[in-house]
Amino acid sequence: MSDAPESKTRIIFSGPPGSGKTRCLIDIFNHARKEHREDRILFLVPDSNSREHLRDTIARFAPIDVPSAFSDSGIHTTYSLIRTIAGNSSSNPAHIRAFVDKWVKNVDLDSVLNPILQTPGGRSSLAGAINTLRSHGYDSAKLAYTGEDVVPLDSILLKAMKLWEKWLRDFNHTDELDILSLALDRREFPVWNTVLIDGFTEIHDLQWRIVQALIESSETAAVSLDPDLYPSGALLEKFKSIGFTEKKLNKSARWNTGCTLEWFSGINSWTVDSPEPEFPCPTSSCDELLFIEAADPRIEAASIVRQITACVRNGFSYSEIA
């Protein structure tokens, strides 16, 4: 993929722990919300620990209702919910109700289930969810929906497997790399005006192709890296190779001594040393925030793009894609 055009912002915040890298990303988040109320902002984090760190940082520096935005009982994508149910025999019934309410009843099953099964991990997770529900005593894995009707999850699993088989027949792609290649070739990516990447020390080949594609269509992209932490140094060079410019931070400077980015392309009046958030952003106006986990490249990498696409196309806001 080609270098970013000059009109686009591509920046790396590099420095040791405590130098304010994540804070800089949060300030870009605040700026994007201030300047573009309908801006789509994508945070990529490598795992659950990174997400928790980012959640804590946002709670300190971004004016949003964090507990509401990140609640486990909030809206989930199907795959995240299925994995939650499959991995936890004491799954909260609220999760199951959310699945029925937000997905099974209100969206086209083809568009929802097809992304779940881009990898064998997706299929096994869905099967595991069925078994867990049975262990809870659900008759034939059927769920009562607020007393109005009954949704048979067995039929959902069957439909999902048929979709998976049809997908393979139609495109004759049988492994994760080919699946991802197909998604990349078709450019099946939503457009994110702002892409922020935090907490990665390494991005595997499949994930890197996804990251490049997401960045390519964005106006602003920023990443935080500690170049002294192996193998982050190599990752630093990867980002530079696609048009990123490095802004070095250090503990003695931090953000409160003038980490001013007036030279930052497209942002001429913004600084990261503002004592208070400039833009009051209640939860109701922050409904485009999406958190992605890509902890296991063997399972998640090939499906992450379709997960994002399915979520966006179906109009959901707060989403955790496992």
Secondary structure as the mmCIF struct_conf table of DSSP 4:
data_model
#
loop_
_struct_conf.conf_type_id
_struct_conf.id
_struct_conf.beg_label_comp_id
_struct_conf.beg_label_asym_id
_struct_conf.beg_label_seq_id
_struct_conf.end_label_comp_id
_struct_conf.end_label_asym_id
_struct_conf.end_label_seq_id
HELX_LH_PP_P HELX_LH_PP_P1 SER A 2 PRO A 5
TURN_TY1_P TURN_TY1_P1 GLU A 6 SER A 7
BEND BEND1 LYS A 8 LYS A 8
STRN STRN1 THR A 9 SER A 14
BEND BEND2 PRO A 16 PRO A 16
TURN_TY1_P TURN_TY1_P2 PRO A 17 GLY A 18
BEND BEND3 SER A 19 GLY A 20
HELX_RH_AL_P HELX_RH_AL_P1 LYS A 21 GLU A 35
TURN_TY1_P TURN_TY1_P3 ARG A 37 GLU A 38
STRN STRN2 ILE A 41 VAL A 45
BEND BEND4 PRO A 46 ASP A 47
HELX_RH_AL_P HELX_RH_AL_P2 SER A 48 PHE A 61
BEND BEND5 ALA A 62 ALA A 62
BEND BEND6 ILE A 64 ILE A 64
HELX_RH_AL_P HELX_RH_AL_P3 VAL A 66 ALA A 69
TURN_TY1_P TURN_TY1_P4 PHE A 70 PHE A 70
TURN_TY1_P TURN_TY1_P5 ASP A 72 SER A 73
BEND BEND7 GLY A 74 GLY A 74
HELX_RH_AL_P HELX_RH_AL_P4 THR A 78 GLY A 87
TURN_TY1_P TURN_TY1_P6 SER A 89 SER A 90
HELX_RH_AL_P HELX_RH_AL_P5 PRO A 93 PHE A 99
HELX_RH_PI_P HELX_RH_PI_P1 VAL A 100 VAL A 104
TURN_TY1_P TURN_TY1_P7 LYS A 105 ASN A 106
BEND BEND8 VAL A 107 VAL A 107
HELX_RH_AL_P HELX_RH_AL_P6 LEU A 109 ILE A 116
TURN_TY1_P TURN_TY1_P8 LEU A 117 LEU A 117
BEND BEND9 GLN A 118 THR A 119
HELX_RH_AL_P HELX_RH_AL_P7 PRO A 120 SER A 135
TURN_TY1_P TURN_TY1_P9 HIS A 136 GLY A 137
HELX_RH_3T_P HELX_RH_3T_P1 ASP A 139 ALA A 141
STRN STRN3 LYS A 142 TYR A 145
TURN_TY1_P TURN_TY1_P10 THR A 146 GLU A 148
STRN STRN4 ASP A 149 PRO A 152
HELX_RH_AL_P HELX_RH_AL_P8 LEU A 153 PHE A 171
BEND BEND10 ASP A 175 ASP A 175
HELX_RH_AL_P HELX_RH_AL_P9 GLU A 176 ARG A 186
TURN_TY1_P TURN_TY1_P11 ARG A 187 ARG A 187
BEND BEND11 ASN A 193 ASN A 193
STRN STRN5 THR A 194 ILE A 197
BEND BEND12 GLY A 199 GLY A 199
BEND BEND13 THR A 201 THR A 201
HELX_RH_AL_P HELX_RH_AL_P10 ASP A 205 GLU A 216
TURN_TY1_P TURN_TY1_P12 SER A 217 SER A 217
BEND BEND14 GLU A 219 GLU A 219
STRN STRN6 THR A 220 LEU A 225
TURN_TY1_P TURN_TY1_P13 PRO A 227 ASP A 228
BEND BEND15 LEU A 229 LEU A 229
TURN_TY1_P TURN_TY1_P14 TYR A 230 PRO A 231
HELX_RH_AL_P HELX_RH_AL_P11 SER A 232 SER A 241
TURN_TY1_P TURN_TY1_P15 ILE A 242 GLY A 243
STRN STRN7 THR A 245 LYS A 248
TURN_TY1_P TURN_TY1_P16 LYS A 251 ARG A 254
HELX_RH_3T_P HELX_RH_3T_P2 TRP A 255 THR A 257
TURN_TY1_P TURN_TY1_P17 GLY A 258 GLY A 258
STRN STRN8 THR A 260 THR A 260
TURN_TY1_P TURN_TY1_P18 GLU A 262 TRP A 263
BEND BEND16 PHE A 264 PHE A 264
TURN_TY1_P TURN_TY1_P19 SER A 265 GLY A 266
BEND BEND17 ASN A 268 SER A 269
STRN STRN9 THR A 271 THR A 271
BEND BEND18 VAL A 272 VAL A 272
BEND BEND19 PRO A 275 GLU A 276
BEND BEND20 GLU A 278 PHE A 279
HELX_RH_3T_P HELX_RH_3T_P3 THR A 283 SER A 285
TURN_TY1_P TURN_TY1_P20 ASP A 287 GLU A 288
STRN STRN10 LEU A 289 GLU A 293
TURN_TY1_P TURN_TY1_P21 PRO A 297 SER A 303
HELX_RH_AL_P HELX_RH_AL_P12 ILE A 304 ARG A 313
TURN_TY1_P TURN_TY1_P22 ASN A 314 GLY A 315
BEND BEND21 TYR A 318 TYR A 318
STRN STRN11 SER A 319 ILE A 321
#
